């Protein structure tokens, strides 16, 4: 049941995000993308560490 909820939420998120990204893609220049791009890797690392700690606490 949890898998169906996750898949459903992913499909809904994609149906909402894809049109928004296509709409605002032309407005965002290369400078803004590079500015945001340098934050992505640290955020991914932080989320992985939080997930590992959560997994160790749960058991």
ZINORHU-V29709 format. One record per backbone hydrogen bond with DSSP energy under -1.0 kcal/mol. NH is the residue of the N-H (numbers start at 1). CO is the residue of the C=O. E is the energy in kcal/mol with one decimal. If there is no record, write none. Layout:
# ZINORHU-V29709
nh={NH/NH}
co={CO/CO}
e={E/E}
This chain:
# ZINORHU-V29709
nh={5/6/7/8/9/10/11/12/13/14/15/16/17/18/20/21/22/23/24/28/33/34/35/36/37/38/39/43/44/45/46/47/48/49/50/51/52/53/54/55/56/57/58/59}
co={1/2/3/4/5/6/7/8/9/10/11/12/13/14/16/17/18/19/20/24/29/30/31/32/33/34/36/39/40/41/42/43/44/45/46/47/48/49/50/51/52/53/54/55}
e={-1.8/-2.4/-2.7/-2.4/-2.4/-2.2/-2.3/-2.3/-2.4/-2.5/-2.4/-1.5/-3.2/-2.2/-1.2/-2.9/-2.2/-1.9/-2.2/-1.0/-1.9/-2.3/-2.0/-2.4/-2.2/-1.2/-1.3/-1.7/-2.3/-2.4/-2.5/-2.2/-2.1/-2.4/-2.5/-2.1/-2.4/-2.5/-2.5/-2.3/-2.1/-2.2/-2.1/-1.2}
